[in-house]
């Protein structure tokens, strides 16, 4: 083989390698572009709420209408404040409080009744809509307004706000959006009757208020001072409250403890309770009320805490404990 032939063979081999690498690179690039396109398509997908087919049409909705083989009816139509849309030839049509399926059937019947089409194939869809909301306030994890397309059970609605807090009571007030409906007060016990909040129904536009439970504060010479939620029936006596606070401490003066009770007018009454006699059954126990404060003095410094206002000031920083009886 001559030198020139050998040189030509080397050039040809080099060109083949370059073309092969270019082809591989192009295939790899195409695969990457295909993968990127798939990812973009996946990112562009949006989930449709499961309740969407049952959504009631309302003023402000934008609808798109198509009738097969008749382009005269095609177009987009906004539901006005009266809940109507205006269609070519057919005129005004009331669609508020109807689902898309119901409105579609109404359009089809009008086309049949007016003998415009023998077998109209109607396609009606929602382009824009204003999601109805429910307002959830009170003792829930995240109070606020939440979309609610159709009526749901109270337990589902409370889950939208992250559930109830440890200070939630056993009463939930449902105020309906329409002025004529009376508010509904739901009583439930998380320990014994959870079905009551499943049976209660909340409608779009309603306001749900979870009321705060009664809290009794036990402060002073106890092993676990703090506020204790009066769960379920809302009853708690002095001995039960001291027990929830893990009893009195070794430095407690248990002869007399103090009950601070706030009156309706804002004044505070200091009631001295013969705690030692109550323990031994020589004096009647006392039922506590929400916001009552029990104070157990210490034997050494009890004279320092004779001012009820000083005791009440510590309530705001007290830890809250919740129990199910």
C-alpha positions as CSV (number, residue, x, y, z in Angstrom):
1,X,0.0,0.0,0.0
2,X,1.4,3.4,-1.0
3,X,1.8,6.2,1.5
4,X,-1.0,8.2,-0.2
5,X,-3.4,5.3,0.1
6,X,-2.5,4.8,3.7
7,X,-3.1,8.5,4.4
8,X,-6.5,8.4,2.6
9,X,-7.5,5.4,4.7
10,X,-6.7,7.2,7.9
11,X,-8.7,10.2,6.9
12,X,-11.7,8.0,5.9
13,X,-11.6,6.2,9.3
14,X,-11.4,9.4,11.2
15,X,-14.4,10.8,9.3
16,X,-16.4,7.7,10.1
17,X,-15.7,8.0,13.8
18,X,-16.7,11.6,13.8
19,X,-20.0,10.8,12.0
20,X,-20.7,8.0,14.4
21,X,-20.1,10.2,17.4
22,X,-22.3,12.9,15.9
23,X,-25.1,10.4,15.4
24,X,-24.9,9.1,18.9
25,X,-24.9,12.7,20.2
26,X,-27.9,13.5,18.1
27,X,-29.8,10.5,19.4
28,X,-28.8,11.3,23.0
29,X,-30.0,14.9,22.5
30,X,-33.3,13.7,21.0
31,X,-33.8,11.4,24.0
32,X,-33.1,14.2,26.4
33,X,-35.5,16.5,24.5
34,X,-38.2,13.8,24.6
35,X,-37.7,13.4,28.3
36,X,-37.8,17.1,28.9
37,X,-40.9,17.4,26.9
38,X,-42.6,14.6,28.9
39,X,-41.5,16.4,32.2
40,X,-43.0,19.6,30.9
41,X,-46.2,17.9,29.9
42,X,-46.4,16.3,33.4
43,X,-45.8,19.6,35.1
44,X,-48.5,21.2,33.0
45,X,-51.1,18.8,34.2
46,X,-53.4,20.1,36.8
47,X,-55.6,18.0,39.1
48,X,-59.4,18.5,39.0
49,X,-61.2,18.4,42.3
50,X,-63.2,15.3,42.8
51,X,-66.3,17.4,43.6
52,X,-66.0,19.4,40.3
53,X,-68.8,17.6,38.4
54,X,-71.2,18.5,41.2
55,X,-70.2,22.2,41.3
56,X,-73.3,24.5,41.0
57,X,-73.1,27.2,38.4
58,X,-73.2,30.8,39.8
59,X,-72.8,34.4,38.6
60,X,-69.4,35.1,37.2
61,X,-68.8,31.6,35.7
62,X,-67.6,31.5,32.1
63,X,-69.0,28.7,30.0
64,X,-68.0,27.4,26.6
65,X,-70.7,25.9,24.4
66,X,-70.3,23.8,21.3
67,X,-73.1,22.1,19.3
68,X,-72.1,19.4,16.8
69,X,-72.7,20.3,13.2
70,X,-74.0,23.8,14.1
71,X,-71.4,26.5,14.7
72,X,-74.0,29.2,15.2
73,X,-74.3,28.2,18.8
74,X,-70.5,28.0,19.5
75,X,-69.0,30.5,21.9
76,X,-68.2,31.5,25.4
77,X,-70.9,32.9,27.7
78,X,-70.6,34.6,31.1
79,X,-73.2,33.9,33.8
80,X,-74.6,37.3,34.8
81,X,-75.7,38.5,38.2
82,X,-79.1,37.1,37.7
83,X,-77.7,33.7,37.0
84,X,-78.5,33.8,33.3
85,X,-76.6,33.3,30.0
86,X,-77.7,34.6,26.6
87,X,-77.4,32.1,23.8
88,X,-77.8,32.8,20.0
89,X,-81.3,32.0,18.8
90,X,-82.3,30.5,22.1
91,X,-82.1,33.7,24.1
92,X,-81.9,33.9,27.9
93,X,-81.3,30.7,29.9
94,X,-81.2,30.5,33.7
95,X,-78.4,28.2,34.8
96,X,-77.5,29.3,38.3
97,X,-77.6,26.6,41.0
98,X,-77.4,23.9,38.2
99,X,-74.5,21.6,37.4
100,X,-72.9,21.6,34.0
101,X,-74.7,18.4,33.2
102,X,-78.1,19.9,34.1
103,X,-77.5,23.0,32.1
104,X,-76.3,21.0,29.1
105,X,-79.6,19.0,29.3
106,X,-81.6,22.2,29.5
107,X,-79.9,23.5,26.3
108,X,-80.5,20.2,24.5
109,X,-84.2,20.3,25.4
110,X,-84.6,23.8,24.1
111,X,-83.0,22.8,20.8
112,X,-85.4,19.9,20.6
113,X,-88.5,21.9,21.7
114,X,-87.8,24.6,19.2
115,X,-87.2,22.0,16.4
116,X,-83.8,23.5,15.6
117,X,-82.0,20.2,15.7
118,X,-83.4,16.6,15.7
119,X,-80.7,15.1,17.8
120,X,-78.5,17.9,19.2
121,X,-75.1,16.9,20.5
122,X,-74.3,19.6,23.1
123,X,-70.9,20.1,24.8
124,X,-70.9,22.5,27.7
125,X,-67.8,23.1,29.8
126,X,-66.6,25.6,32.5
127,X,-63.7,27.9,31.5
128,X,-63.7,30.0,34.6
129,X,-65.4,29.7,37.9
130,X,-65.4,31.3,41.3
131,X,-65.0,28.7,44.0
132,X,-67.4,29.0,46.9
133,X,-65.8,29.1,50.3
134,X,-66.3,28.1,53.9
135,X,-65.0,30.1,56.8
136,X,-63.5,28.1,59.7
137,X,-62.7,30.0,62.9
138,X,-62.1,29.3,66.5
139,X,-60.1,26.5,68.0
140,X,-58.7,25.0,64.8
141,X,-55.1,24.6,63.7
142,X,-55.4,27.0,60.7
143,X,-58.4,29.3,60.8
144,X,-59.4,30.9,57.5
145,X,-61.4,30.6,54.3
146,X,-61.2,27.4,52.3
147,X,-62.7,26.4,49.0
148,X,-65.8,24.2,49.3
149,X,-67.5,23.2,46.0
150,X,-70.3,21.1,47.4
151,X,-71.8,20.3,50.9
152,X,-69.5,18.2,53.1
153,X,-69.7,16.6,56.5
154,X,-68.4,18.7,59.4
155,X,-65.5,16.2,60.1
156,X,-64.3,16.8,56.5
157,X,-64.6,20.6,56.8
158,X,-62.6,20.6,60.1
159,X,-59.9,18.6,58.4
160,X,-59.4,21.4,55.9
161,X,-58.3,23.6,58.8
162,X,-55.9,21.0,60.2
163,X,-58.4,19.7,62.8
164,X,-59.2,21.1,66.2
165,X,-56.7,22.3,68.8
166,X,-56.3,20.9,72.3
167,X,-58.3,23.8,73.7
168,X,-61.3,23.0,71.5
169,X,-64.5,22.4,73.4
170,X,-67.4,20.0,72.5
171,X,-69.5,22.6,70.7
172,X,-69.3,23.7,67.1
173,X,-71.5,26.5,65.7
174,X,-72.5,26.3,62.0
175,X,-73.9,29.6,60.7
176,X,-75.4,29.2,57.2
177,X,-74.7,31.6,54.4
178,X,-78.3,32.2,53.6
179,X,-79.9,34.7,56.0
180,X,-83.1,32.7,56.5
181,X,-81.4,29.6,57.9
182,X,-81.0,29.3,61.7
183,X,-77.5,28.5,63.1
184,X,-76.9,24.9,64.1
185,X,-75.1,24.1,67.3
186,X,-73.4,20.6,67.2
187,X,-72.5,18.9,70.4
188,X,-70.0,16.1,70.2
189,X,-67.7,14.1,72.3
190,X,-64.3,13.1,70.8
191,X,-64.2,10.1,73.2
192,X,-67.7,8.7,72.8
193,X,-69.7,10.1,69.9
194,X,-67.6,11.2,66.9
195,X,-70.5,10.3,64.5
196,X,-72.2,13.6,65.4
197,X,-69.7,15.7,63.5
198,X,-69.9,13.2,60.5
199,X,-73.7,13.6,60.3
200,X,-73.6,17.4,60.5
201,X,-73.5,18.9,57.0
202,X,-71.7,22.2,56.1
203,X,-72.7,24.0,52.9
204,X,-70.6,26.4,50.7
205,X,-70.8,29.9,52.2
206,X,-71.3,28.7,55.8
207,X,-69.2,29.7,58.8
208,X,-67.9,27.1,61.2
209,X,-66.9,28.2,64.6
210,X,-65.2,25.7,67.0
211,X,-65.8,27.0,70.5
212,X,-63.1,27.0,73.1
213,X,-63.3,24.5,76.0
214,X,-63.5,25.6,79.5
215,X,-60.0,25.8,81.1
216,X,-59.3,25.6,84.8
217,X,-55.8,26.8,86.0
218,X,-54.0,25.2,88.9
219,X,-51.0,27.2,90.0
220,X,-48.6,27.5,92.9
221,X,-47.2,24.5,94.9
222,X,-48.3,21.7,92.6
223,X,-46.1,19.3,90.7
224,X,-47.4,20.3,87.3
225,X,-48.9,23.8,87.3
226,X,-50.8,24.9,84.2
227,X,-54.3,25.1,82.5
228,X,-56.4,22.0,82.2
229,X,-59.1,21.6,79.6
230,X,-62.5,20.7,80.9
231,X,-63.3,18.0,78.3
232,X,-66.6,16.3,77.4
233,X,-69.3,17.3,79.9
234,X,-67.2,20.3,81.2
235,X,-67.3,19.2,84.8
236,X,-64.3,19.4,87.1
237,X,-64.0,19.6,90.9
238,X,-61.2,20.8,93.2
239,X,-59.8,17.3,93.9
240,X,-59.9,16.3,90.2
241,X,-58.1,19.6,89.3
242,X,-55.3,19.0,91.9
243,X,-55.0,15.4,90.7
244,X,-54.5,16.6,87.0
245,X,-51.7,18.8,88.3
246,X,-50.0,15.7,89.7
247,X,-50.9,16.6,93.3
248,X,-49.4,19.2,95.6
249,X,-45.6,19.5,96.1
250,X,-43.7,18.8,99.3
251,X,-43.6,22.5,100.1
252,X,-47.3,23.1,99.7
253,X,-49.4,24.4,102.5
254,X,-52.5,22.2,102.2
255,X,-54.6,23.6,105.0
256,X,-56.2,26.3,102.9
257,X,-55.9,26.9,99.2
258,X,-57.4,29.7,97.2
259,X,-60.0,29.8,94.4
260,X,-60.0,32.9,92.3
261,X,-63.2,33.3,90.3
262,X,-63.9,36.1,87.9
263,X,-67.5,37.5,87.9
264,X,-69.5,38.7,84.9
265,X,-68.7,42.4,85.8
266,X,-64.9,41.6,85.7
267,X,-64.3,41.6,89.5
268,X,-62.4,38.7,91.1
269,X,-63.5,36.9,94.2
270,X,-61.0,35.1,96.3
271,X,-62.6,32.0,98.0
272,X,-60.6,30.2,100.7
273,X,-61.1,26.4,100.4
274,X,-60.3,24.0,103.4
275,X,-58.4,21.7,101.1
276,X,-57.2,19.3,103.9
277,X,-60.8,18.9,105.1
278,X,-62.0,18.2,101.6
279,X,-59.3,15.5,101.2
280,X,-60.5,13.7,104.4
281,X,-64.2,14.1,103.5
282,X,-64.9,16.6,106.3
283,X,-65.9,19.3,103.9
284,X,-67.8,19.2,100.6
285,X,-65.8,19.3,97.3
286,X,-66.6,22.2,95.0
287,X,-67.4,22.2,91.3
288,X,-65.1,24.5,89.2
289,X,-66.1,26.8,86.4
290,X,-64.3,27.7,83.2
291,X,-61.4,30.3,83.8
292,X,-61.3,29.5,87.6
293,X,-57.9,29.6,89.1
294,X,-56.8,27.3,91.9
295,X,-53.8,28.5,93.9
296,X,-51.9,26.3,96.3
297,X,-49.6,28.4,98.5
298,X,-46.3,27.2,99.9
299,X,-45.8,26.8,103.6
300,X,-42.8,29.2,103.6
301,X,-43.8,32.0,101.3
302,X,-47.6,31.9,101.3
303,X,-47.8,35.4,102.8
304,X,-46.1,36.8,99.7
305,X,-48.9,35.7,97.3
306,X,-51.9,37.2,99.0
307,X,-52.5,39.6,96.0
308,X,-54.9,37.8,93.6
309,X,-53.8,40.0,90.7
310,X,-50.3,38.7,90.9
311,X,-51.6,35.2,90.6
312,X,-53.9,36.0,87.7
313,X,-51.0,37.6,85.8
314,X,-49.3,34.2,85.7
315,X,-52.3,32.6,83.9
316,X,-51.3,34.0,80.5
317,X,-48.0,32.1,80.5
318,X,-49.4,28.8,81.9
319,X,-49.0,25.6,79.9
320,X,-52.3,24.1,78.6
321,X,-52.9,20.4,79.1
322,X,-55.7,18.4,77.5
323,X,-57.1,15.1,78.7
324,X,-59.9,12.7,77.6
325,X,-61.8,11.3,80.5
